[in-house]
Amino acid sequence: MNPIRVAFVGCGRISDLHQMGYRGRDDAKIVAVCDVNKSAAKKKAKEWGVDKIYSDYQQVLEDKEIDAVELITPHHLHCPMTIQAAEAGKHISVQKPMALCAEEADQMIAAANKAGVILRVYETFVFYAPAVKAKQMIDAGEIGEVRAVRMHISTGTGDTAWDVPLSAWVWRIDEKKCGGGPLVFDHGYHLFSLGYYLGGPVESVHAWIDRTPAEGTAGMVKVDAPAMISFKYKAPRCYGNLDIEYTPKMRIYSDYYADDDRIEVIGEKGIIIINRYTAKTLDLPELMLFKDGKTKAIPVEGVEWHDGFIATTHDFIDKLKTGGQPRLDGPTGKAVLQFTLAALQSAATGCEVRPDDVK
C-alpha cells in the first residue's frame, strides 16, 4: 500500500507539533507545504525534508499526488477551505475550532459526506494520555456514576514558555476572523472538547465572561477573562463548570504556552484528577485517583504536551487507512462547537442557552 500523502496548509509555530506525528511513519508522509508567506513555507519544507512548496491553496487542491490536507489556518478560513478540499477529493484534518458557527459546520459536514472523504477536527486534549486513561477509568466504573466535571484554565508567563508574536495575535482579536475571544473560544475549545469527551452531550449552558486589558497593549486589547461557565449534561444528575482566569503575573514553567489546565471528574465513589497539559504547575502527578479515602498516582506514559499531538495525528492516519470514525468527526466537532458558542451566547444575553439550539 502506498503511503498517505499529506499537505500542510499553514506553517506557523504550531505546525511543528502537528508534523511530529508523521515522523518515522512508512504509511503516511508530508509531501507538500503551503503558506501565503512563501518564506515560511520554504523554511518548514527545509526543516522537514519536503520537496513541494506552495503559496496558493488552489495549487494544493489541484495536485493529484496529495491525498489529505492538514488545515492549520485562521478560524474564518476553516469552512471555505474544508469545502474546497472535499470538492477536490482530499481528506481533511481541520484545526480547532472547526468553524465560526454551526451553519458553517453543517456545510463542512455535508461537503465531506457528498465527496466521501474523512473530515475530522484536530484537537489534542482528548488524545492526551492522562485524559484517555481517565476516560477508560470512567467507562470501567472506577468512580461510579459521574456527577460533575470541573475544568480550569489560567494563563501565566515564564522564561521558557513560547513568546507569541504579534502577527499570531492580530487575527485572534478580530472577531470576524476569530469568531470569539482567545481564551474562551480558541483555547477554550480544548476544554469544551474534553468536557464533552468525559461527560457526554450537554443540555444547557450558563456563562459569565468578563474582559481584562491585555498586558503591553495600553488597554487597546482585552482578553475574554475572567470567565465562569456552568453547564448541565444530558446525563441525569450530572453537571460541570469551566473557570478561566487571565493571570499574566503568575510564573508558570512550560516548554510551550504558559497555561495551567487542570480537570477533576467527580463520581459517586471517587475523583479523577488530570493535573497537566501544556505546563507544569502544581507539583503533583499528571493523573491521580482519590478513592476509598486515599489518593494515588495513576502511572501513564506520554505526558508531554507534544505527545498529544503525536497521538492525534496517528489516529488520523489510522482512520484514513481503515475508514473508521475519528474521535472528533464532523458531527462531534459541531456538537463541541455548539457547546462553545452556547457559552458565548449565554454571556452576551444573560440567559441559559441550549447547545442544540445554537445555529
N, C-alpha and C positions, 0 to 999 in steps of 0.2 A: 504494500500500500504506500502510495506517495505521501510525503509529509503535508500537513495542512499549511498552506501559505498565507501568512498574515501581514497586513499593512497597518502600521501605527499612524494614526492621524492626530497630530498634536504632539509636540516634542518638548513640552515643559518639564519642569523638575520631576513631577510625579511619574512621568513616563519611565524613568529609571527603575522605579519599583515595579511597574507593570511588566517590564521586559524580563525581570528576573525569573519569572515562571517559564519562560521559553528556553532558558539556558539548559544545555545538556539533553534536550529532547530530540529524539530521532523522528518523532511523529508530527512535529509542528515546528515551524521556524518563522522568524520575521524576515520577510523578503523585500519590504519597502517601508520607507518613512515619508511622511508628508507634513509640511507645516508652511503657513503663509510666510513665515520667516525662514527663508531657504538656508540661511547660515545655521540656524538652529537644527534644521533637518540634516544638514551636512555633518554637523558636529555629532549628532546621535548616530548617524549612519557609520561614521568612522569608529566611534566607540563600540558599536555593536556588531561591526563587520557586515553591514548591509550595503548592497550594491545600488538598489533603486532609490532615487531621491526625487520627490515631487514637491511642488509648491501649490499645485492645483488639484483639488479633491476630485474633479472630474477625470483627471488622468488616472487616478487610483481606480475609479469605478470602471474605466474603460480597459484596464489591464486584466486580461483574461487569465493571467497566471496568479491572481490574488483570489483566495477563497473566502477570506474573512477580514473584517476591519475592527480595529480597536479604536473607538472614538473617544479621545481624551481632549475634548474641546469645551469651550464655554457652554453653559446650560441652554442658552437660546438657540444653539445650533444642533442640539441633540435630535429634535424632531425632524427637521428637514434632511439632515444628513443620514439619519436612520432610514427614512423613507426612500431616499435616493439609493442607498446601499442595497436595500431589499429589492428595489426595482432592477438593480444591476445584478441580482442573484448572489449577493455577498451575505454571509452570515455576519451577525452584528453583536459586538460587546460594547455597550454604551456606558460611559461613566455616569455615576450617580450625581445628582438626582436625574431620573430618566427624562424628565420633561418639565415644562413650566406649568402645565395644567393637565387635568385628567383627559380632556378632549384631545390634547396632543398625544397622550399615552395611547388612547384608543386608535388614533391614526397610525401610530407606530406598530401597534399590535396587528392591526388589520393589514398593513403593508407586508409585514413579515409572514403572516398566515397565507396571504394571497400568493406570495413568492415561494412559499415552502422553505423558508430559511429560519435559522435559530436566532432569536432575539433574547439577549439576557442583559441585566443591569449589572455593571461592575461595581461591587460593594464588598469591602473586605471584612467588616466586623463580624458578619455571620459565618465567616470562614476562619476566624481566629481560633486557634486550637483550644484555649480555655473555654470559649463560648460553645464550640462544637461539643466538647466534653460535658459542659453544663447542660446542654440540650439533651444529650444522651442520658444523663442522670435524671433529669426531669421526666423524660419519657419512660424511664425504668421505674419511676415511682419512688426515687430515693428520698424525696422530701414531701411526698404525698401530693394532694391537690394544691396547685399554685394559687395563692391568694393575692400576691402583689409582686410587681416588677418595679424596682426603684433604680433609676438611672441618673447619672451625674456627669456634667462637663464643667470644667473651669479652665481658663486659659492662663498662661504664665509666660515667663521669659527665662532663658537660660543660655549660658555661654556656648553650649554645644548644640543648641537647637537650630533648626533651619531659620535663616533670615529670609522672610518672604519679600521679594522685590515689589516695588510699586506697580510694575506692569502686571503682576499677578493679582493685585488688588483692584485695579481700575474697573474692570468689568464686573467684579463681585459687589461693587457698591452702586452699580447701575441696575435699577430694578427691572428694566426692560430686558436686560441680558441675563441677570442672575436669578430672577423670579422670587427672591426673598433674601433675608439677611444672611451673612456669612456663618453665623453660629447656629441659628435655628434651622434654616432651610438647607444650607450647604453642608456644614459639618454635622448638623443635627440629623440629617438623613441616615447617617450611620447608626445612630441610636434608635431612630424610629424603625429602621430595618431590624435591629436587634430586638427591640421590644415586640415587634410582630413575630419574629422568629421564635422567641422564647415563650410568648404568651398567646399567640394566635391573633385572629382578626379583632379589630377594635370597633366597639359600638358607638361611643361618643367621646368627645374631647372638650375640655375647657382649659383655656390658657390665658396667661398674663405675660406680655412681652414688653419690657421697658427698653429704653435707649440710653446708651452711655457714650460720651465722646471718646473716640479712639485716641490713644496717646500719640503725640507727634503730629497731629493733624490740625491743631489750633481750633478744635471744635467743629471743623468742617465735615468730618466723617463721624457718624455714630454707629456703634455696633448694637445688634439686637440682643441685649442682655442688661440686667439680669432677667431671667425668664423662668416661669413655673408652669409646667404643662401637666395637667391631670387627665387621666383617661380611664374609661370603663371598657373592659374586654367583653366580647360576646359570650365568653365562657362564664358560667354562673359564679357570682361572688368573687370576682377577680378584677383587681384594679391596678393602676400603675401611675407613675409620675416621672417626669424628667425635669431636673433643675439645671439651669445653665447660668454660669457666672463669668463675667469679664474681669479678670484679676491680673493685669499686666505686671503688678509689683510682686507677684508670687514667683519665687525662684523654683523652677522645675527642671530636673535633668531629663534630657531627651536627645536622641540622635536624629529626631525628626521634628515634628511640631511639639511645642511645649504645652500640650494639652493633658489635663487629668481627666481620664474617662474611667468611671467605676460603676459596677452594676451589682445589685442584690436581687435575688429571686427568693421570696419568702413563701414557703409552703407550710402545710399543716404540721409537718414533722421536723422541719429544719430549714436552714438558709444556705443558699449557694452564693458565694461572693466571687466576682471576677474583678481583679484588683489592678489590671493594667492593660493598656492598649498602646498608645503612641509614646507614653512617657512613664518614668519610674517616679512615683510619688510616695504613697505610704509604703514603708519598708516591711512588706508582708509578701507571702507567696502569691503567685499570679492567680491561683484558683484555690478556694477554701470551702469547706463544708462544716457548718455547725449543726450537730445532731446529737441527741441523747446527752445534752449538757456539755459536750466537748467540741472544740474546734480543731480541725486537722487540715493540713495541706493536701491537695489532690495533685499528685505528680502528672505533669503533662509536658510534652515536647513541642517545640515550635512556638515560643512565647515572644519572639521579637516581632515588631510591627510588620516588617517586610515578609515574615513567614505567612502572614495572612494574604498578602498579595500573591505569593507563590501558590498557595492553596487555591485561591480564587481563579488564577489562570489555569492551573492544572484541571480544575473542574470544567472550565470552558472547553479545553482541548478534549477531555474525555467525552463531554456531551456532543461535540462535533463528530467524534468518532463513532459513538454509539447511537446518536439520535435521541438520547434521553432528555429529561426535563431539567433545565438549570434550576438551582435553588431560588434564584431571583429571576424567574422568567418574566415575560411581559405582563401578564395579569397580576402576578405577585408584586412586581415593581410598581404597577399602577396603584395597587392597594396601599403600599407603603407611601407612595406619593400623596394619595388622598388623606392618609393619616397625618402626614406632614402639613399639607395645606389646610387641614381642619384646624390645626393649632394656630396658623396664621390668621385664618378667618375668625376664629373664636376671640383671639386677642383684639382684632380690629372691631368686632361688633359687641364684645362683652357677653356673648351668648354661647351656649353649648352648641357644638356642631357635630353632626354625624358624618364620618368619613364617606360613607356610602352615598351621601347626598352631594358631595363635592364634585363639581364639573371641571 
